[in-house]
């Protein structure tokens, strides 16, 4: 259990240092990753809407794009914006 908590703490620190958080806290993102849930980073270029989001296991990048588009009331997912899956490996764990 200690190892999981140590991993979670390192992930939280990495998230706080490297990502803008709007929808979830670093603790929630770290817990989701440790539990094996899917987390995506949405890069919105210079619009100021970058975020990390937790999705259900049966949801993928297209679902993230639709969720973001709907949340921001956009006509479509803007060109140049991207979605990338984040894993513990991505974060150096």
C-alpha positions in Angstrom: 0.0 0.0 0.0 2.9 2.4 0.8 4.3 1.9 -2.7 0.9 2.8 -4.3 0.7 5.9 -2.1 4.3 6.9 -3.0 3.5 6.5 -6.7 0.3 8.5 -6.3 2.2 11.3 -4.6 4.9 11.4 -7.3 2.2 11.5 -10.0 0.4 14.4 -8.2 3.6 16.4 -8.1 4.3 15.8 -11.8 0.8 16.7 -12.7 0.9 20.0 -10.7 4.2 20.9 -12.3 3.3 20.1 -15.9 -0.4 20.5 -16.5 -3.2 23.1 -16.2 -6.1 21.7 -14.2 -9.7 22.8 -14.5 -12.0 19.7 -14.3 -10.2 17.6 -11.7 -7.6 18.1 -9.0 -4.1 16.6 -9.2 -5.2 14.2 -6.4 -8.2 13.0 -8.5 -6.1 12.6 -11.6 -3.3 10.7 -9.7 -5.9 8.4 -8.1 -7.5 7.7 -11.4 -4.2 6.8 -13.0 -3.2 4.5 -10.1 -6.6 2.8 -10.3 -6.0 2.2 -14.0 -8.6 4.7 -15.3 -8.1 6.5 -18.6 -6.9 10.1 -18.5 -6.5 12.4 -21.4 -4.7 15.7 -21.9 -6.5 18.2 -24.1 -4.1 20.7 -25.6 -6.0 23.8 -26.8 -3.0 25.7 -28.1 -3.2 29.2 -26.7 -6.9 29.4 -25.9 -6.3 28.8 -22.2 -8.6 25.8 -22.0 -6.0 23.0 -21.6 -7.2 20.3 -19.2 -6.7 16.8 -18.0 -9.9 14.7 -18.0 -10.9 11.3 -16.7 -13.0 9.2 -18.9 -14.9 5.9 -18.5 -13.1 2.9 -19.7 -15.3 2.5 -22.8 -14.7 6.1 -23.9 -11.9 7.2 -26.2 -10.5 10.3 -27.9 -13.6 11.0 -29.9 -15.7 11.1 -26.7 -13.2 13.5 -25.2 -13.4 15.8 -28.2 -17.2 15.7 -28.1 -17.3 16.4 -24.4 -15.0 19.3 -24.7 -16.8 20.7 -27.8 -20.2 20.4 -25.9 -18.8 21.9 -22.7 -17.3 24.9 -24.4 -20.3 25.2 -26.8 -18.2 25.0 -29.9 -19.4 24.1 -33.4 -16.6 21.5 -33.6 -13.3 20.5 -32.1 -11.0 23.3 -33.3 -8.2 22.6 -35.8 -4.8 22.3 -34.1 -6.3 21.2 -30.7 -5.2 17.7 -29.7 -6.0 14.9 -27.3 -3.4 12.6 -25.9 -3.8 9.7 -23.5 -1.8 10.2 -20.3 -0.6 7.1 -18.4 1.7 6.5 -15.4 4.4 5.6 -18.0 3.9 9.0 -19.8 4.5 10.6 -16.4 7.7 8.6 -15.8 6.3 6.0 -13.5 
